Amino acid sequence: MTFHAAIDIMPLPSLLDPQGKAVSNNMSNVGLPQIGEVRIGKHITLTVEADDAEAARALVSQACEKLLANPIMEGFTFMIEEVETA
């Protein structure tokens, strides 16, 4: 079975996000002073071949833990959906 995974990797809440801070500080400069507390991360999509959704979840979790996210600085969440075949 083929699954599609959508992964969001974000800096841990306790860590400074310099890129997000720079964007937050400049929102008023572009006429958006109502927006603040910006955090910037990564969004990754991939496909997974697995026997079932649980196996696909395990593979995506391993990919995040071993390669895609730095566990010292980042956390991750993901969603899995089966790809419909014609």
C-alpha positions in Angstrom: 0.0 0.0 0.0 1.1 3.6 -0.7 0.7 6.3 1.9 1.2 10.1 1.7 2.8 11.7 4.8 2.7 15.4 5.6 5.3 16.3 8.3 5.6 19.6 10.2 8.9 20.2 12.0 9.1 23.2 14.4 11.6 24.6 16.8 10.9 23.4 20.4 8.8 26.0 22.2 11.5 26.6 24.8 14.1 27.6 22.2 14.6 31.0 20.5 13.5 31.1 16.9 15.6 33.9 15.4 14.0 33.7 12.0 10.5 33.8 13.5 11.5 36.7 15.7 12.8 38.7 12.8 9.5 38.1 10.9 7.5 39.0 14.0 9.4 42.2 14.5 8.8 43.3 10.9 5.0 42.6 10.7 4.2 46.2 11.7 6.5 47.4 8.9 4.3 45.7 6.3 1.1 46.9 7.8 0.3 43.8 9.9 0.8 44.9 13.5 -1.9 42.5 14.7 0.4 39.5 13.9 3.0 38.4 16.4 4.7 35.4 17.9 5.8 33.9 14.5 7.6 30.6 14.6 9.1 29.2 11.4 9.7 25.6 10.7 9.7 23.1 7.9 7.0 21.2 6.0 8.0 18.0 4.3 5.8 15.6 2.2 6.8 12.1 1.2 5.3 8.8 0.1 5.7 5.5 2.0 5.2 1.9 0.9 4.0 -0.1 3.8 1.6 -3.0 4.6 -0.8 -0.8 6.6 -1.2 2.7 8.1 0.4 1.7 11.4 3.6 0.4 9.7 3.6 3.7 7.6 3.4 5.7 10.8 6.3 3.8 12.3 8.4 4.4 9.2 7.7 8.1 9.1 8.4 8.5 12.8 11.7 6.7 12.3 12.6 9.0 9.4 11.8 12.1 11.5 13.8 10.8 14.5 16.8 9.6 12.5 17.1 12.2 9.8 14.5 14.9 9.3 14.3 16.5 12.7 17.0 17.4 15.2 15.5 16.2 18.5 17.6 18.6 20.5 16.1 21.6 18.9 13.0 20.5 17.0 9.7 18.6 17.5 7.6 17.0 14.8 4.0 16.1 14.0 2.7 14.3 10.9 -0.4 13.0 9.2 -0.6 9.9 7.1 -3.3 9.1 4.4 -3.6 6.2 2.1 -3.1 7.1 -1.6 -6.0 5.8 -3.7 -4.9 3.8 -6.7 -7.0 3.8 -9.9 
